[in-house]
Amino acid sequence: MSIDDFLKNALSEDIGRGDLFEICFDEDIKAGCKIVSKDSGVLAGVKYIKRLAKICDIEIKFFLKDGDRIESGVKIANAYGSYRELLKLERTMLNILQHASGIATNCSDVVSSIGDFDIKILDTRKTRPLLRELEKYASRIGGAHNHRMGLDDCLMLKDTHLKHIKDIKGFITEARKRIPFTSKIEMECESVDLAKIALESKVDILMCDNMSLEEIEECVKLRNDICKDVLVEVSGNIKKEDICSIAKIGVDAISMGSLIHQSRWLDISMKML
């Protein structure tokens, strides 16, 4: 879905059959408003709101950009235009800014905990329906990296897939012939034995899922012995305080669904000038 389609659908959801205020206030005067942060964190959503303003023929001036730190009381932007249009887009605009900024803030907090370790923090597909592009955009603004956008950009073999695959190595060999040349194959492993099979099957990415530190370390050693080019990703209810201990082992990435689904909206409001 394009940004324009997403924004128009979001507006339509809120406006419904029409803003009842327009029935009561039929004078189309010009007005201004300010968008103010009432929270501290990382700003995200500017790209979307600029486009929303253009769709609604509203002039908006941002004083900050995506990725900037914001504090309580800071003015984020001023907007000018039709009074009725400003009122109609208020909630949609604030919802996007609050939601995206909350994700960016959470991601920034987690990413800052990795220190000097050369490791990527990845989001997941645990996103709200139809909000994946917005949420993964906010994740990037916060300093995290996107994992799969969908089922079409990487073949990941999870436990639910492996349940009915009798010959894993044979399946992966055949899959290489069928999927696009640029697509990678990742395999989720809950044991060292399964990880060994994945490495011997020449996957591109080995996911250590819900493993202990000792098991992860053993998998990294196997990777170094069997196929050094394979990337090792760690996943499974990872907490921020676990990251450095995992990073020390020498893995390439840690994926965390909580980057998005455990984020807290920032408090951002609109006030008329």
NUDOLUM-827665 format. One line per 4 residues: number of its first residue (from 1); for each residue x, y, z of C-alpha. Coordinates in pm, whole numbers, plus 50000, padded with zeros to 5 digits. Layout:
BEGIN
NUM	X,Y,Z; ...
***
This chain:
BEGIN
1	50000,50000,50000; 50138,50343,49908; 50176,50613,50173; 49902,50816,50004
5	49658,50523,50008; 49741,50450,50371; 49686,50813,50473; 49361,50847,50279
9	49228,50527,50436; 49331,50648,50782; 49149,50977,50726; 48842,50798,50591
13	48832,50571,50896; 48810,50872,51127; 48591,51102,50919; 48337,50837,50827
17	48038,50995,50645; 48159,51344,50738; 48275,51558,51027; 47963,51667,51217
21	48143,51987,51324; 48113,52113,50965; 47734,52103,50998; 47759,52335,51297
25	48046,52555,51178; 48005,52630,50810; 48243,52926,50788; 48568,52808,50624
29	48816,53037,50798; 49194,53009,50799; 49367,52908,51121; 49694,52786,51263
33	49798,52524,51513; 50110,52393,51681; 50214,52035,51748; 50382,51997,52084
37	50554,51706,52254; 50445,51629,52608; 50694,51342,52633; 51063,51266,52580
41	51189,51033,52311; 51276,51005,51942; 51059,51174,51681; 50924,50967,51389
45	50641,51015,51145; 50749,51345,50991; 50763,51194,50640; 50405,51074,50674
49	50268,51398,50817; 50426,51610,50545; 50247,51395,50290; 49922,51409,50489
53	49940,51790,50495; 49986,51799,50119; 49684,51572,50067; 49473,51800,50288
57	49613,52123,50138; 49762,52227,50471; 50088,52419,50508; 50312,52264,50773
61	50654,52364,50901; 50852,52115,51108; 51121,52240,51342; 51260,51889,51389
65	51321,51591,51160; 51274,51217,51187; 51527,51074,51432; 51569,51390,51640
69	51543,51371,52016; 51242,51551,52162; 51169,51660,52517; 50847,51753,52694
73	50733,52100,52595; 50921,52112,52264; 50728,52247,51964; 50754,51999,51679
77	50571,52189,51407; 50330,52466,51310; 50049,52412,51061; 49826,52659,50876
81	49523,52627,50654; 49151,52564,50661; 49025,52554,51019; 48791,52267,50937
85	49067,52068,50761; 49302,52110,51057; 49037,51973,51289; 48964,51680,51057
89	49323,51566,51032; 49414,51626,51399; 49361,51275,51534; 49505,51093,51231
93	49811,51317,51237; 49870,51274,51610; 49808,50898,51603; 50077,50855,51339
97	50328,51076,51520; 50262,50921,51861; 50271,50562,51739; 50577,50600,51516
101	50768,50803,51775; 50694,50544,52041; 50845,50268,51828; 51146,50482,51733
105	51205,50565,52099; 51189,50201,52206; 51423,50094,51926; 51670,50371,52005
109	51677,50265,52370; 51751,49903,52278; 52006,49984,52007; 52199,50211,52246
113	52253,49911,52474; 52478,49726,52224; 52770,49962,52283; 53066,49891,52055
117	52956,49542,51953; 52926,49493,51576; 52579,49345,51575; 52245,49437,51417
121	51921,49469,51611; 51633,49348,51393; 51259,49395,51413; 51018,49116,51313
125	50688,49060,51131; 50503,49096,51461; 50334,49413,51343; 49976,49536,51351
129	49773,49443,51042; 49813,49700,50762; 50060,49905,50971; 50376,49711,50883
133	50529,49977,50658; 50471,50252,50914; 50598,50043,51205; 50907,49917,51026
137	50980,50271,50904; 50966,50389,51266; 51193,50100,51365; 51456,50219,51117
141	51427,50575,51244; 51507,50441,51590; 51826,50274,51464; 51709,49915,51427
145	51724,49714,51104; 51429,49559,50928; 51397,49183,50912; 51157,49042,50653
149	50890,49278,50523; 50683,48977,50423; 50682,48616,50311; 50807,48713,49968
153	51155,48844,50047; 51318,48553,50230; 51239,48184,50268; 51235,48123,50641
157	51185,47767,50761; 51030,47776,51106; 50931,47484,51328; 50587,47485,51167
161	50747,47439,50824; 50998,47177,50937; 50723,46967,51094; 50644,46805,50758
165	50980,46827,50581; 51137,46482,50599; 51464,46565,50419; 51577,46916,50517
169	51896,46916,50311; 51713,46790,50004; 51437,47046,50049; 51684,47335,50074
173	51875,47213,49768; 51552,47206,49567; 51437,47541,49710; 51752,47705,49573
177	51636,47610,49225; 51289,47758,49272; 51319,48080,49467; 51461,48400,49312
181	51839,48415,49281; 51852,48715,49516; 51642,48552,49792; 51801,48409,50105
185	51710,48100,50304; 51690,48119,50680; 51621,47831,50917; 51494,47856,51271
189	51662,47606,51505; 51574,47528,51864; 51862,47287,51921; 52231,47256,51837
193	52164,46932,51649; 51913,47104,51422; 52153,47397,51376; 52418,47152,51253
197	52176,47018,50994; 52096,47374,50883; 52464,47458,50843; 52536,47138,50652
201	52239,47224,50429; 52406,47557,50348; 52140,47798,50466; 52219,48168,50440
205	52102,48255,50790; 52091,48034,51098; 51842,48148,51361; 51912,48030,51715
209	51565,48037,51865; 51515,48032,52243; 51860,47885,52303; 52078,47925,52612
213	52401,48125,52588; 52595,47798,52592; 52394,47659,52302; 52434,47981,52103
217	52808,47971,52160; 52819,47611,52036; 52625,47710,51723; 52868,47994,51650
221	53160,47750,51678; 52984,47511,51441; 52923,47796,51198; 53291,47889,51207
225	53390,47527,51144; 53132,47430,50880; 53043,47747,50687; 53185,48083,50792
229	52967,48273,50546; 52643,48182,50725; 52497,48462,50935; 52384,48376,51289
233	52072,48543,51424; 51943,48502,51779; 51575,48532,51865; 51320,48435,52127
237	51201,48670,52403; 51527,48862,52413; 51546,49130,52682; 51756,49444,52657
241	51973,49329,52946; 52056,49007,52753; 52195,49180,52444; 52557,49235,52549
245	52594,48878,52674; 52469,48748,52341; 52675,48996,52137; 52997,48880,52306
249	52951,48534,52156; 53000,48667,51804; 52654,48644,51648; 52555,48876,51363
253	52208,48986,51465; 51942,48975,51734; 51575,48994,51635; 51317,49126,51881
257	50943,49148,51823; 50919,49365,52134; 51085,49652,51947; 50746,49718,51793
261	50476,49540,51989; 50603,49649,52331; 50658,50014,52243; 50467,50288,52424
265	50311,50579,52240; 50460,50919,52309; 50226,51193,52426; 50199,51455,52149
269	49921,51713,52121; 49785,51977,51885; 49688,52325,52005; 49525,52602,51804
273	49720,52925,51769
***
